Structure formats: structure tokens, C-alpha cells
Amino acid sequence: MANIKSAKKRIKVIETKTMRNKMVKSELKTVIKKLEAAIAAGDKAAAEAQLKVCTSKISKAATKGIVHKNTASRKISRLSAAVNKMA
């Protein structure tokens, strides 16, 4: 356990950031699952609407450094390709 005041503060800050990152990652997974469900159901209109939401959330997560920018780009690309393949 930390004894120094600044080290104690760092522990608190890290816990806060970890919780935020977990929340964002969880939300990303949920949004992606909804998109994949729409694709599986064959509902192109819903899939396109959900793709817009997914793209936004993934890009924001990459901007904040929660996911790597290349990972974000790859996910967006694959999801977009899946939606485009529907038609």
C-alpha cells in the first residue's frame, strides 16, 4: 500500500480512469452486438442506423485512447463491409 500522498492520489485517479474505460468498452461491445444482430436479421435500414452509432462510439473511444486507432479503424472497416455486403 502506498504511503506517500501523491501515490495515494495516483491510485484513486487510476481507479477512476479504469472504471471509465471499462464502461466505454462495455458500451462498445453492446453497440457492436446490436449491429451484428441487425445484420443477422437482414434489416438493412436498422443496420445502417446502428452502423452510424457504432462508428461514432468507436471513433470517440480511439480519440480518448481507450482503444488503439488502428483497432478502431479495423473494426469500423469490417462492420461497414458487413453492412455493405447485405444489399
Z-matrix of the N, CA and C atoms (Angstrom, degrees):
N
C 1 1.462
C 2 1.521 1 109.04
N 3 1.313 2 115.61 1 142.56
C 4 1.458 3 121.06 2 -177.98
C 5 1.533 4 111.22 3 -72.26
N 6 1.320 5 115.49 4 142.91
C 7 1.464 6 121.24 5 177.72
C 8 1.524 7 111.63 6 -105.76
N 9 1.334 8 115.73 7 -29.87
C 10 1.457 9 120.90 8 -175.25
C 11 1.533 10 109.48 9 -81.10
N 12 1.335 11 115.39 10 140.35
C 13 1.461 12 121.87 11 -175.54
C 14 1.535 13 111.94 12 -56.99
N 15 1.317 14 116.87 13 -44.64
C 16 1.467 15 120.07 14 -177.93
C 17 1.525 16 111.23 15 -66.38
N 18 1.335 17 116.76 16 -34.61
C 19 1.464 18 120.27 17 178.44
C 20 1.530 19 110.41 18 -68.14
N 21 1.333 20 116.48 19 -37.83
C 22 1.460 21 120.35 20 177.18
C 23 1.522 22 110.51 21 -63.44
N 24 1.335 23 115.79 22 -40.73
C 25 1.463 24 120.31 23 179.04
C 26 1.530 25 110.14 24 -64.67
N 27 1.322 26 116.93 25 -42.29
C 28 1.463 27 120.56 26 -179.72
C 29 1.530 28 110.30 27 -59.88
N 30 1.335 29 116.40 28 -39.16
C 31 1.464 30 120.33 29 178.87
C 32 1.526 31 110.04 30 -61.38
N 33 1.342 32 116.92 31 -44.52
C 34 1.466 33 120.81 32 178.98
C 35 1.529 34 111.19 33 -62.50
N 36 1.330 35 115.85 34 -44.55
C 37 1.463 36 121.02 35 -178.06
C 38 1.530 37 110.11 36 -63.46
N 39 1.327 38 116.50 37 -43.06
C 40 1.461 39 120.77 38 -179.86
C 41 1.529 40 110.58 39 -63.04
N 42 1.341 41 117.03 40 -40.92
C 43 1.465 42 120.26 41 178.08
C 44 1.526 43 111.14 42 -61.18
N 45 1.326 44 116.21 43 -41.70
C 46 1.464 45 121.08 44 179.37
C 47 1.521 46 110.65 45 -62.94
N 48 1.333 47 115.92 46 -46.90
C 49 1.461 48 120.43 47 -179.23
C 50 1.530 49 111.14 48 -65.50
N 51 1.327 50 116.23 49 -38.21
C 52 1.463 51 120.15 50 179.13
C 53 1.521 52 110.69 51 -62.15
N 54 1.324 53 116.48 52 -42.83
C 55 1.465 54 120.21 53 178.32
C 56 1.531 55 111.25 54 -62.84
N 57 1.324 56 116.41 55 -42.42
C 58 1.467 57 119.98 56 178.81
C 59 1.527 58 110.42 57 -62.00
N 60 1.329 59 115.88 58 -45.11
C 61 1.462 60 120.05 59 -178.95
C 62 1.526 61 111.07 60 -62.90
N 63 1.341 62 116.75 61 -41.05
C 64 1.464 63 120.45 62 178.88
C 65 1.518 64 110.72 63 -62.54
N 66 1.333 65 116.45 64 -42.18
C 67 1.457 66 120.57 65 -179.71
C 68 1.532 67 110.75 66 -62.27
N 69 1.327 68 115.92 67 -44.67
C 70 1.463 69 119.99 68 -178.24
C 71 1.527 70 110.47 69 -66.22
N 72 1.340 71 117.53 70 -43.08
C 73 1.467 72 120.91 71 179.54
C 74 1.520 73 110.99 72 -63.53
N 75 1.320 74 116.17 73 -40.63
C 76 1.466 75 120.77 74 178.94
C 77 1.525 76 110.25 75 -63.40
N 78 1.316 77 115.98 76 -42.96
C 79 1.459 78 120.90 77 179.08
C 80 1.530 79 110.59 78 -63.43
N 81 1.338 80 116.54 79 -39.45
C 82 1.462 81 120.85 80 177.61
C 83 1.526 82 110.60 81 -59.85
N 84 1.326 83 115.81 82 -47.18
C 85 1.465 84 120.12 83 -179.32
C 86 1.526 85 110.58 84 -60.46
N 87 1.332 86 117.02 85 -41.67
C 88 1.463 87 121.50 86 -179.52
C 89 1.525 88 110.71 87 -63.36
N 90 1.323 89 116.56 88 -45.70
C 91 1.463 90 121.01 89 -177.99
C 92 1.531 91 110.27 90 -65.02
N 93 1.319 92 116.51 91 -40.10
C 94 1.467 93 120.74 92 -179.86
C 95 1.533 94 109.85 93 -66.69
N 96 1.339 95 117.02 94 -40.49
C 97 1.469 96 120.08 95 178.00
C 98 1.520 97 110.99 96 -62.25
N 99 1.335 98 116.98 97 -39.51
C 100 1.471 99 120.27 98 178.13
C 101 1.525 100 110.47 99 -62.68
N 102 1.327 101 116.91 100 -41.02
C 103 1.464 102 121.00 101 178.94
C 104 1.526 103 110.20 102 -64.64
N 105 1.334 104 116.68 103 -45.42
C 106 1.463 105 120.08 104 -179.64
C 107 1.532 106 110.79 105 -63.76
N 108 1.326 107 117.20 106 -33.93
C 109 1.469 108 120.79 107 177.20
C 110 1.524 109 110.31 108 -66.46
N 111 1.328 110 116.71 109 -40.95
C 112 1.467 111 120.95 110 178.92
C 113 1.531 112 110.26 111 -65.31
N 114 1.345 113 116.02 112 -38.42
C 115 1.467 114 120.33 113 178.28
C 116 1.529 115 109.33 114 -65.46
N 117 1.342 116 116.43 115 -44.63
C 118 1.464 117 120.62 116 -179.38
C 119 1.527 118 111.50 117 -63.55
N 120 1.332 119 115.91 118 -34.80
C 121 1.464 120 120.42 119 179.63
C 122 1.528 121 111.80 120 -75.13
N 123 1.332 122 116.75 121 -17.42
C 124 1.463 123 120.78 122 179.50
C 125 1.515 124 113.24 123 82.48
N 126 1.315 125 118.07 124 17.71
C 127 1.469 126 122.58 125 -179.00
C 128 1.532 127 108.94 126 -91.77
N 129 1.321 128 115.57 127 94.27
C 130 1.466 129 120.14 128 -173.95
C 131 1.529 130 112.76 129 -65.49
N 132 1.320 131 117.79 130 -40.33
C 133 1.468 132 120.95 131 -178.75
C 134 1.529 133 110.53 132 -62.73
N 135 1.328 134 116.39 133 -45.79
C 136 1.463 135 120.23 134 179.38
C 137 1.531 136 110.49 135 -66.23
N 138 1.326 137 115.94 136 -37.77
C 139 1.469 138 120.62 137 -179.61
C 140 1.529 139 110.50 138 -64.25
N 141 1.325 140 116.45 139 -41.93
C 142 1.467 141 119.49 140 179.99
C 143 1.523 142 111.32 141 -66.31
N 144 1.335 143 116.25 142 -40.34
C 145 1.469 144 119.96 143 178.00
C 146 1.530 145 110.18 144 -64.24
N 147 1.319 146 115.78 145 -43.04
C 148 1.465 147 120.71 146 -179.43
C 149 1.531 148 110.85 147 -68.82
N 150 1.328 149 117.20 148 -33.79
C 151 1.471 150 120.83 149 178.44
C 152 1.529 151 110.37 150 -61.68
N 153 1.321 152 116.21 151 -38.81
C 154 1.466 153 120.85 152 179.07
C 155 1.530 154 110.22 153 -62.23
N 156 1.340 155 116.31 154 -43.50
C 157 1.467 156 121.48 155 178.38
C 158 1.535 157 109.99 156 -64.56
N 159 1.338 158 115.46 157 -45.42
C 160 1.472 159 120.90 158 -179.51
C 161 1.522 160 111.11 159 -59.06
N 162 1.303 161 115.77 160 -48.68
C 163 1.463 162 121.10 161 -177.97
C 164 1.520 163 110.41 162 -58.00
N 165 1.318 164 116.38 163 -44.06
C 166 1.459 165 121.39 164 -179.85
C 167 1.526 166 111.19 165 -62.37
N 168 1.331 167 116.55 166 -48.89
C 169 1.467 168 120.83 167 -177.56
C 170 1.527 169 111.48 168 -64.36
N 171 1.332 170 116.53 169 -42.42
C 172 1.467 171 120.38 170 -179.18
C 173 1.526 172 110.12 171 -65.25
N 174 1.323 173 117.00 172 -42.38
C 175 1.466 174 120.75 173 179.77
C 176 1.523 175 111.43 174 -63.49
N 177 1.331 176 116.73 175 -41.29
C 178 1.466 177 120.28 176 178.53
C 179 1.519 178 111.03 177 -64.14
N 180 1.327 179 116.41 178 -40.46
C 181 1.464 180 120.38 179 179.06
C 182 1.527 181 110.43 180 -63.67
N 183 1.327 182 116.79 181 -38.17
C 184 1.464 183 120.64 182 178.67
C 185 1.527 184 110.50 183 -68.51
N 186 1.318 185 116.95 184 -39.34
C 187 1.462 186 121.43 185 179.26
C 188 1.524 187 111.34 186 -62.61
N 189 1.340 188 115.95 187 -39.38
C 190 1.459 189 120.58 188 -179.46
C 191 1.526 190 112.54 189 -80.61
N 192 1.338 191 116.88 190 -6.23
C 193 1.459 192 120.39 191 177.75
C 194 1.518 193 113.90 192 84.16
N 195 1.321 194 116.85 193 15.97
C 196 1.461 195 120.59 194 -179.26
C 197 1.522 196 110.13 195 -78.48
N 198 1.328 197 116.29 196 -38.64
C 199 1.464 198 121.19 197 170.04
C 200 1.522 199 107.46 198 -122.67
N 201 1.331 200 116.03 199 152.60
C 202 1.468 201 120.50 200 -179.71
C 203 1.525 202 109.49 201 -68.16
N 204 1.330 203 116.77 202 148.17
C 205 1.463 204 120.06 203 -175.33
C 206 1.528 205 112.28 204 -63.38
N 207 1.323 206 117.45 205 -33.55
C 208 1.467 207 119.69 206 178.14
C 209 1.529 208 111.15 207 -70.28
N 210 1.319 209 116.42 208 -37.22
C 211 1.457 210 120.90 209 176.78
C 212 1.522 211 109.44 210 -63.15
N 213 1.316 212 116.09 211 -44.88
C 214 1.464 213 121.22 212 179.43
C 215 1.527 214 110.33 213 -60.96
N 216 1.310 215 115.67 214 -45.23
C 217 1.460 216 120.75 215 -179.50
C 218 1.524 217 110.84 216 -61.93
N 219 1.326 218 116.50 217 -43.16
C 220 1.465 219 121.46 218 179.72
C 221 1.533 220 111.22 219 -63.17
N 222 1.331 221 116.64 220 -44.05
C 223 1.464 222 120.37 221 -179.96
C 224 1.529 223 110.69 222 -62.79
N 225 1.331 224 116.25 223 -46.38
C 226 1.464 225 120.69 224 -180.00
C 227 1.530 226 110.33 225 -60.57
N 228 1.329 227 116.02 226 -43.19
C 229 1.455 228 121.08 227 -178.66
C 230 1.523 229 111.47 228 -62.46
N 231 1.329 230 116.46 229 -45.99
C 232 1.460 231 120.21 230 -177.69
C 233 1.524 232 111.77 231 -67.95
N 234 1.332 233 116.90 232 -39.66
C 235 1.458 234 120.03 233 178.31
C 236 1.525 235 111.49 234 -66.44
N 237 1.336 236 115.75 235 -40.89
C 238 1.469 237 120.59 236 178.54
C 239 1.525 238 110.50 237 -63.03
N 240 1.323 239 116.32 238 -42.57
C 241 1.464 240 120.72 239 179.47
C 242 1.521 241 110.31 240 -62.85
N 243 1.324 242 117.73 241 -39.67
C 244 1.461 243 121.69 242 -179.89
C 245 1.527 244 110.65 243 -65.05
N 246 1.343 245 116.73 244 -40.16
C 247 1.469 246 120.05 245 178.90
C 248 1.528 247 110.18 246 -69.27
N 249 1.323 248 116.62 247 -41.22
C 250 1.467 249 120.09 248 -179.26
C 251 1.524 250 112.08 249 -66.66
N 252 1.331 251 116.76 250 -29.88
C 253 1.458 252 121.02 251 -178.77
C 254 1.533 253 111.45 252 -72.54
N 255 1.330 254 117.12 253 -17.74
C 256 1.465 255 120.78 254 -177.38
C 257 1.520 256 112.77 255 -60.27
N 258 1.309 257 118.01 256 -41.87
C 259 1.451 258 122.36 257 -177.55
C 260 1.508 259 109.43 258 -75.89
